[in-house]
Structure formats: structure tokens, C-alpha cells
Amino acid sequence: MSERERFNRLVRRRQPEHKGFFERPHLTRRCFFRHAVTGVGGFVLGQTAAPGETRAAGSVVPKNTATSVIFLFLRGAPSHVDTFDFKELPGVTPRDFAPETINGIRIPTALLGSTARVLDKVAIIRSGLAWARAHPLSQTWMQIGRNPTSATGRIAPHIGSVVAIEKDPERRPDQVFPAFISLQARNISGPGFFPVEYGPFQTFPSQDGLLSAIHPGGKRTFEERWELLHAIDGNLRGPDSPFGAQASGMGGLYGNARRLMFNPTVNQAFAFTDEERVRYGSTGFGNAVLTARKIVQQDQGTRFIQVDSFGWDHHAAIYDQSANRSIYRQTQEFDAAFGALIQDLDASGHLDRTLVVACGEFGRTPGQLSASRIGRDHYLQMFFVLAGGGVQGGQVIGSTNDTGGRGPGAFTVEPGWYRDRDIRPEDIEATIYSAMGIDWTKVRYDDPQERGFYYVPLADDDAYAPVDELFT
Amino acid sequence: MDRFDFGSEAARRCVLAVLLCAGPAWGAEGADLDWEAPDGSFPDHGGCSYFGPQEGLGPFLSAAEDMAAMQRRTWDTRRVLAMLPQSRRQLAPARAGAGSATGACSGIDDCIHQAASSAGVPLTYLTTDQEFLRRVRLDLTGRIPSRDEVVAFLADTSDDKRERLVDRLLDTPEWADRWAMFFGDHFRNTRITAQVNRYPDGRDSFHLYLLESMRENKPYNQMAQEMLAAEGTSDGRTYPQRYSSYSHYESTYLNYAENPVRASPVGYIVGARTTGGPIQDTYDTLAFITARDFLGVSALDCVLCHDGAGHLDSLSVWGAQATRLNGWRLAAFYSDIPRFQTWRSPARFLPNNPNNGRRVNANYYFVHDLAPGRRQRSNQGDTAGEYLAQTQGGNRPDRLHTDTFVEPAYTFGGIPATSAGGRLRQQVGWHLTADPQFARAAVNYIWREFFSRGIVEPPDQFDLARLDPASPPPEGWGIQPSHPELLEWLGGAFRDNGFDLKWLMREITTSETYQLSSRYDGPYNPLYEKHFVRHQVKRLSAEQVHDAIMVASGRYASYSVSRTLRGIQYATQFSDVVNVPQGNARRPRSARLLLQSFTPGDREETGRSRTGSPLQALNLMNNPFVTDRVSPNAPTGTLAEALQLADDALVAHLYLTVLSRYPTETEIAFAVDYVQAASDRGAAASNLLWALFNKTDFYFNY
């Protein structure tokens, strides 16, 4: 049985959920953990989770080539056939796309000019295939690496939360940044059943520095206020607070917050100059990507940064230069930031340990534009773009067939990896974990359903795997 | 006392009474440890007819009079505070209930006292008036009390003032706002989830339904029945069969003034829409959310994929016996609903459409049952009208491989499964609300909102086979509720009182158990939590923090959430917790960043959390939402008022307004010294106001 047949059978058989929890040990009840540990921020998950953790049979060896991840999420589903799986179609593709072949990769340089210059550091996956064509469903799917409607999907943490919790033991005492930061998100997936501190620290780029960490009155005013606060709050926030354990946590809470303020390290990461901003395209997305880069370079404990880009849902007027959100405007925004990001990370030597992932939640219909609205509609075939963190640049994984008119086409003809099937969001999730040195087959038994939470679904059946070809 | 000058003898006496009734000095100085055992009552000062019961808690003086009075006032604090009663109220000794030998109890306090005394865990004392006022105001209405309310409540010397306060709060519009927010969380009303886009209109419509239900104090069983049987458009608007022209379309579809979003419970059904599978997946989701939201039984989700045996054995005695077939039987009650799709604006097909080709952003769902006995096969292969247990693929494992239909039946126990006629979805509403578990789950969810912990915890994980001490579960299992008799009594009484939510909340908030102090003398073990011997502090929710800062600063915002909800002042009035307004144009995102840092969840995969995080501290310290409101430059609101007062009155004013309590003697002395030592009085007052917003007793409901 080929790998592809095996996978298809598996998916048919275990489409919605997995078994796997027959074998699990009977554990102390979750409720005990939940309530025995009280106090603000006093939840040390490593301790509570450890007794129940087991590893699935057949231990795997993660690549462990990256220390942090920058995830550029292009929400709305970018058209793959106009970008990273470029298909020229006479009479359809605008002439001014200026496609060129660089490193053997055909790419519209009018849209992706900066990206074209760093293609030798970028790997493109063309055999990507989403599971669903509905934006919210697939966006959540991409972020949690599983079907949101499955039983564990309902409680599943964001991939970034898994990275954050796994990397917690490696955090140094001097590192002050949150492990998982979200810049620019409007509606990001959360920590699921994990403690809330492993959820995304949501902020927006701001030229002055970290929002909410800058005291508008300046440092002197702040110092005076801080002193006054502690003088009048007395022991209410101390270890002997009359209000009990929760209130005793206030001191630590404020102490941690204080460490982010008037902190040169924070300013270096979150503030930026006009010059830097222009280099990244002078857009909100560009500012966020720039901030992400600077956060990574500060090495302050941040392991996963998500930057969201919006407006890729090109049902209408995709090639209309005058339209507010045409493919031109969208790619311009992405390209400037992405190109600068790869260049800068490379120049500072951080690219080797920083995995950059860019993708949407699915692709768009190939071929002719839709007659009614002159756009492209939802399509399962999609691209993933990866760079850095051990990923071998300059390669294309997978290929798709050509497409004539509107209709099917641009399907995977050559998956381009050893599993010999389309590459799914779950495989990218496994790839991220592997690069980060996380065992993607891990199961934790502190989930509220007590059914065992697999980092990557169906790991007990080896359904998904890191795309190892990326690293060779 | 001659330095008080309120113009009239009556007013003067009232102010005195205010200070005398203020209860124990509050603060960090350890004074509370020295208090003597009490005589259990406050001195009766009489003569305060100004605050007679008929006056309720109306404003103490008119705002102008009050201001004028305050400007003339200075406080001889030391002398006044020296007169405060150094006592606190103690509980009456636990009643030796007649039924205590058998474990039976009746009423919240009886049950809690009995259980605590048999566990040998001592109860703490009753909370003070000013603590009680802030607590119950936040819990019932989501807002902190105004300064006037604090002053008036403390001045009130009647014995039943706490009960009257509760009654008054239950009748405020804020009560409806706050509990519409609670049920919005509970029923997960949000615009967009991984599965379904309700659209702003649909979300607002469901929100309006919850809000109106609260305003009418609709019986909770009626709410459940209406939501389960809901039909119509998901935005509550009306639509013609077809549009004759664009202007017809414009005057109906686009005309929100004439055809507004109306309250509709259809949003509850819409939220269960499950894509990527057969229609049975949607029926199963409906069964699951019915069980979770109304019965507190989340385990049905598991059972809808596989029998409980072999899966839930270590989790739930009930679950281990539950079968997938019985899950389908509950789901079958929903099988008259054909697959519902988004109905889009048909504008672009109409002649003379000036926006030709552009979709108008208004979408809705239409939920309507098939006629009884009718079966419909859709072009997607769905069979509606009966629950066909033959499916392959989708979101749940394949059902049967034979062509079998499942009869609807309510199998949760105790209720005859005979159908009483009516539509299937009406039937399930009747079965459900007649089930004692419906009342149990409801009172437990509400109880948890007040006590931070359910009698069954977590409240959505009931094990139906471990509730009754009279029929104990198998070896190795304990009874699940911490207070089974109380749960049974409270559920039964809730049902007997017509599922009246106000009755339930009155019963809870007027109990001694709820009115226990959050302080505890002597060693406290975290395991005592389940005995409810001490009130658990909880930090303010996102909306409560936002609203409290607005109320206390006296500087209000005005938000537009959507086409329907405009001119909103309070975050508690929002119809959602995500996609909420961001703040004003000058301070973009300030309100949203503040709200988000207090983790309201997303009403989908992430629940509301009361955990603390440094991000909250950062926002309270630095977010312009706070710092603008305390800025000494061109001060308005509370700060401007305070700056017109003498130093000691200024301090008292700020403490009363922000913390809803009087400062202690030490606090006044310290703050007055601080203000007087400062070179810039405005800046000093501003700093003090800022510090109060960051104080532990602002951050917590205690």
C-alpha cells in the first residue's frame, strides 16, 4: 500500500477524530489540577501536566533547527496562481505582471519584486491542499493545526501556544518578553485549554514602542505614581493580603509589567524609525513584520510571532489596479515587508534560527476570472512559503498541472515529498514543531476532555509528518 | 462637628450617620485584627428620615447642591473617624436544623452552615455594608456604585437595607445589560466562528432577544423553549417574497429605520450550523449545545461520536453508560430543520441597480421547520424531516451503514418520552424544561457567577449518575456536587418560583453565605473553597473594568457597535466580546486593548477568563483610556470636582468615587500629607486618582 493510499484510508476511517485514548493511563482528575492550584499567574502547567504526559510509540527526532517562528498569515486566501504557483494564461494574466524566471522559479516580479531577490533563501510548497473552503473554518484550522469542529478542535490551543508552553522550560530568568506575540490580529485563535498566559500577547505595532508599556506622562510622573501606589496599597497586594491568594499575586503581576517599561530592550524591539518603516513598505503589515524581526533579534524569550495581513479575498476586481484591495496592492504590501524581513534576518545572522512561514487559509480558482465579478473564488489548492530556521532556500516542493479555462486544474501532479500526497495544514504544523525541536507526536493528558490531546492530530497513526525535504 | 456646614440640621445629622454607619475602618493598617467581638448590630441613629425607605437610594443632594456643599466642607476626619463603631457583624450561630441528623437542609444558609460545621471548617464573618454594596452592585449590574449611592447606603440605618438594595438593583436597566452579557457568553453569541457567520445583524438580533428577555424577566424555561423552537430570519427583519425593483429593495431591505433588526432567538439555532458534513452533524451539534447549555452535560459531545463505554469510564458514571443512539434520539428532535443557508442580498440582479455588481453587506439565515411528517431530500444529499442514521464522512464517525431512521426521544431520565403533540422542537423544549436537571444546571451556572465556583464544578460537566446521595454511585466514585441537598433544594425552588431569574439572584444575594466577608481570620486552606466559608475575590471582568473606569472618572465614551447598537456608553451593553469598538479616533484601540487584556474570550473556543496577567497591569497603568482620564491638564469629571475641594475632602471624594468606600483615617492622613507636600496640587490629585485605579481593591470584586 502506498503512502498515499494509507493516508486516504486513514482519513476515511478516522476523519473526524482519533481513538488512541483506550490505552491512556487513568489519571487524577483534571478538576483537581484546576482547583488545587490557585492564585494569579500561579499556574505552573509544567508541573501539573508532567505526570500524565506520554509519548506515542515510535519516538521521532525533531529537526530542532529553529528557536523562533514568524508566521505571516495572509487572511482571505491569496491567489496561488498569481503569486507563488504562477500560471501565465494569455488573455487573462495582466501583461504588466512582468514574470521572470529566477533560480528556475517563474515569478511575477511586478508583484513580488523584493521576494524575487531573496528566492534563494525561500522554499515554496506548491502541493498544499486545504481541507475546507470557508474562511473562518480554514483560518482557525490553519492556526490550530486541526479540524476546529472535531472534539479536540473545540479546545485546541493555537500552534503558537503549543510552542510557548513547550519552550517555557528553556526560558532564562532575564528574558522579559511574552513567549507568543500577535501583532496586528483582529481575531486570533487563543490558548484553548492551556492557561491563558500561553495565549497570544496581542498588541499592535507602534512607532513609539510597545503599546501600553509607555507611560504617557513620562518616566518621572510614572515613578512618582508607582511609589504612591505602593504606599497606599499597602499589604493588599503582598503575600499576606487579607483578600487571599489571588490578591497576593498582584505584586508579581505589577512587577512583571514594570519590567517591560522604560526598558531599553523593549524599546529596541518595539519602537522603530521612519527609515526602517519605509524599508518595510510603510504599511501596518510592514510595521508589524518589522517589529516581529526586531523582537526576534532581541532574544527575549519570544518564540512565536503571528502577523496578520488582511484583504486577500479577491472575489472581485482582482486585477483592477484602481481597486482598493487589488492583487497589486496586496502583494505590494506583502512583498516589501517579506523581502526586507528575509534580507535583514539574513544580514544579522538570525535567519538560520528563525523559521518564517507565510500562507493563507486556502487558494483561489485558477484559469479565467469569474465572469460575474472578475475575480477568483475559493479553491483548496494552496501554497506555503517557508524560509530560515534550517529550511533550504531556493527550492520548490511539489508541482501542479496547468489549467486552461475556468474550472479544475492547478492540482498537485507531483507532491514533491516522501509521503507522496498533498501537503496539509497539519503537515505544516508538524514541520513547525519539528523545526522548533518539539516532538510533534506528543500527547498530553491534561485536556478537559481527558481523551488525550495530540499536538498533531492522528499522530498515533502517523498520519501527518514534517516536510523533511524542506531541510535537506 | 461644627465644621460641617450643610445648611440644615437634618442634612448634618445624615452626614454624621453616614460616617457612623460606614462600618469598620477599612485598610491595611491591621486595625481590623484588633476589633472586639461585636454586639452584632449597628447603633441606631434615627432621625434620618431623609433616607426613608420611600426615598430609595436616590441622590443624596442634587448635583449642584452637593457640589456647593462639598466646596464648603472640610473634614475633621480624626474626630469623626474616632466615633466609628469598632465592631463588625457576626453570623448568628448555625441553626441546629431539625433535619440535620439526616443531612437534609433547606435554604442556602442552612445547607452551607450544616455542611461547613460537619466538615469542621469555620465560617468567616459577614462583610461590611460598603463592601457588600460594591460587591452586589458589580455582581448584579456589572457596574460599581456611584459615590452618592455609597453615601446614601451607608447612611441608611434600616435593618432591611441590604434586601431593599438587592430589590432595587434587580429592577435597574443595568441588571438586564449585565445578564444579557452573561447569557451572550453562555449561548456563545458572536458574529463569526469557525463554523458560521451570524453577521452583525444576526448577532445583534440574538443579543436583543437576550436583552429583552432580561428586561421582561422572562421565565428561564420559556427562554429555553423559545430558543429551541425558534423560527424565522436570523436578524428578525422582514423580507418580501421578491423585490420588484431596486427602489423596492432599497425601501425594504436597506431601510433599517423602517425595517430594523429585531429581537430573535434564531441566532441560537444558527450557531449550531455545522459545515463539511451531512445535515445530521448539525442536528448532533444542536443536541450537544442543548445538553451543554441547558443541562450542563458537555459529555454528550463525546457520546455523539461513540458510546461512552470504553471512553468515559474514568470521567463520568453517566457518560460510561450513555450510548450514541441516545444522543441521536435527542438530535432527532431537530431533524425537521432543513439545511439553512445564507440568504444574500439579491440587489445585483435587480434592474436599475446603481451599485450593479457590488454586493450589499447584509446577510441572514432563514430557519424554518418542514411541515410535520414531510421529508425533504436536498440536492446535497441531505435528508431532513427525519434523522437518518446512515451517513459517511463528515465531522463525526460514520453512522450506520443501513437505511435506519431514529425516532426522537428524550432519554435523560425521569421524564416520560411520550410526545405531547406539537412540533418536534417544541416537544424537546417541553421535555427539557420539565427535567429537574434543567433547573439544577441553571442554578449551578448562576451560582458560579456569584461564587466563582459551582456546586458542581466545572458547571458544564455534570455527571447525572452522581447527584443523588440517596442512590450513591459505584465504588470508587463520590457524589459530585459539593452540596447535593442545596443543589436539589435550589433547583426545586427555582422551578417552583416559575424559573424566575430575579428570584434566584435575590435568594443568592440576600443569603448570609453570599454576604460573607472575603477576609478570613486564622489559617485558610485552599481546599476550603468548596465549603463557601469565605467569599472568593474575583478580578473585574473586561467590561466591568472598562465601565468602572468610566463611571469613576466621570468621563464617558459613546460607542457604535453596529448599525443597530449605536450611542452605547457601557461595554456591558455590547452585543459581543470580539469585534467590539476600538476606542475613539484620537486614541485608536485604547478601549479594545484594555478590554482584550482582561481576557473576555471569544465566545467560541476560548472562554472568559478571570486570570490575572501583566498585560492588565500595563493597561491600567499606561493605557490612554486610563491616563487621559486622570490627566491634570484641563481636568474634567471626577478630578475637576475633587480639585475644588479642601485637601481632606478631595481625598475622601476620590476614594468614594473610585473605590466606593471611605478612606481610613490613616489613608486620609497619608494622602492629605501627600497632596500638601506636592508643589503642583493638580498633579498630586491626578497621581492619587491614577493610583486608586491601580489599587488591589479596584481590580478585584472582593
Boltz contact constraints between the chains, C-beta under 6 A:
constraints:
  - contact:
      token1: [A, 16]
      token2: [B, 395]
      max_distance: 6.0
  - contact:
      token1: [A, 16]
      token2: [B, 396]
      max_distance: 6.0
  - contact:
      token1: [A, 16]
      token2: [B, 397]
      max_distance: 6.0
  - contact:
      token1: [A, 17]
      token2: [B, 305]
      max_distance: 6.0
  - contact:
      token1: [A, 26]
      token2: [B, 314]
      max_distance: 6.0
  - contact:
      token1: [A, 38]
      token2: [B, 526]
      max_distance: 6.0
  - contact:
      token1: [A, 40]
      token2: [B, 612]
      max_distance: 6.0
  - contact:
      token1: [A, 41]
      token2: [B, 612]
      max_distance: 6.0
  - contact:
      token1: [A, 132]
      token2: [B, 276]
      max_distance: 6.0
  - contact:
      token1: [A, 134]
      token2: [B, 275]
      max_distance: 6.0
  - contact:
      token1: [A, 136]
      token2: [B, 192]
      max_distance: 6.0
  - contact:
      token1: [A, 136]
      token2: [B, 194]
      max_distance: 6.0
  - contact:
      token1: [A, 137]
      token2: [B, 194]
      max_distance: 6.0
  - contact:
      token1: [A, 140]
      token2: [B, 194]
      max_distance: 6.0
  - contact:
      token1: [A, 148]
      token2: [B, 194]
      max_distance: 6.0
  - contact:
      token1: [A, 149]
      token2: [B, 395]
      max_distance: 6.0
  - contact:
      token1: [A, 187]
      token2: [B, 578]
      max_distance: 6.0
  - contact:
      token1: [A, 190]
      token2: [B, 606]
      max_distance: 6.0
  - contact:
      token1: [A, 196]
      token2: [B, 599]
      max_distance: 6.0
  - contact:
      token1: [A, 196]
      token2: [B, 609]
      max_distance: 6.0
  - contact:
      token1: [A, 196]
      token2: [B, 611]
      max_distance: 6.0
  - contact:
      token1: [A, 202]
      token2: [B, 596]
      max_distance: 6.0
  - contact:
      token1: [A, 212]
      token2: [B, 618]
      max_distance: 6.0
  - contact:
      token1: [A, 212]
      token2: [B, 619]
      max_distance: 6.0
  - contact:
      token1: [A, 212]
      token2: [B, 622]
      max_distance: 6.0
  - contact:
      token1: [A, 212]
      token2: [B, 623]
      max_distance: 6.0
  - contact:
      token1: [A, 213]
      token2: [B, 618]
      max_distance: 6.0
  - contact:
      token1: [A, 215]
      token2: [B, 622]
      max_distance: 6.0
  - contact:
      token1: [A, 216]
      token2: [B, 624]
      max_distance: 6.0
  - contact:
      token1: [A, 216]
      token2: [B, 627]
      max_distance: 6.0
  - contact:
      token1: [A, 224]
      token2: [B, 687]
      max_distance: 6.0
  - contact:
      token1: [A, 225]
      token2: [B, 687]
      max_distance: 6.0
  - contact:
      token1: [A, 225]
      token2: [B, 690]
      max_distance: 6.0
  - contact:
      token1: [A, 225]
      token2: [B, 691]
      max_distance: 6.0
  - contact:
      token1: [A, 228]
      token2: [B, 687]
      max_distance: 6.0
  - contact:
      token1: [A, 228]
      token2: [B, 691]
      max_distance: 6.0
  - contact:
      token1: [A, 229]
      token2: [B, 691]
      max_distance: 6.0
  - contact:
      token1: [A, 229]
      token2: [B, 694]
      max_distance: 6.0
  - contact:
      token1: [A, 232]
      token2: [B, 691]
      max_distance: 6.0
  - contact:
      token1: [A, 233]
      token2: [B, 695]
      max_distance: 6.0
  - contact:
      token1: [A, 233]
      token2: [B, 696]
      max_distance: 6.0
  - contact:
      token1: [A, 234]
      token2: [B, 28]
      max_distance: 6.0
  - contact:
      token1: [A, 235]
      token2: [B, 28]
      max_distance: 6.0
  - contact:
      token1: [A, 236]
      token2: [B, 28]
      max_distance: 6.0
  - contact:
      token1: [A, 236]
      token2: [B, 696]
      max_distance: 6.0
  - contact:
      token1: [A, 237]
      token2: [B, 696]
      max_distance: 6.0
  - contact:
      token1: [A, 242]
      token2: [B, 519]
      max_distance: 6.0
  - contact:
      token1: [A, 243]
      token2: [B, 518]
      max_distance: 6.0
  - contact:
      token1: [A, 243]
      token2: [B, 537]
      max_distance: 6.0
  - contact:
      token1: [A, 243]
      token2: [B, 702]
      max_distance: 6.0
  - contact:
      token1: [A, 246]
      token2: [B, 537]
      max_distance: 6.0
  - contact:
      token1: [A, 247]
      token2: [B, 537]
      max_distance: 6.0
  - contact:
      token1: [A, 247]
      token2: [B, 696]
      max_distance: 6.0
  - contact:
      token1: [A, 249]
      token2: [B, 612]
      max_distance: 6.0
  - contact:
      token1: [A, 250]
      token2: [B, 696]
      max_distance: 6.0
  - contact:
      token1: [A, 253]
      token2: [B, 612]
      max_distance: 6.0
  - contact:
      token1: [A, 253]
      token2: [B, 614]
      max_distance: 6.0
  - contact:
      token1: [A, 253]
      token2: [B, 617]
      max_distance: 6.0
  - contact:
      token1: [A, 254]
      token2: [B, 617]
      max_distance: 6.0
  - contact:
      token1: [A, 256]
      token2: [B, 614]
      max_distance: 6.0
  - contact:
      token1: [A, 257]
      token2: [B, 614]
      max_distance: 6.0
  - contact:
      token1: [A, 257]
      token2: [B, 617]
      max_distance: 6.0
  - contact:
      token1: [A, 257]
      token2: [B, 618]
      max_distance: 6.0
  - contact:
      token1: [A, 450]
      token2: [B, 315]
      max_distance: 6.0
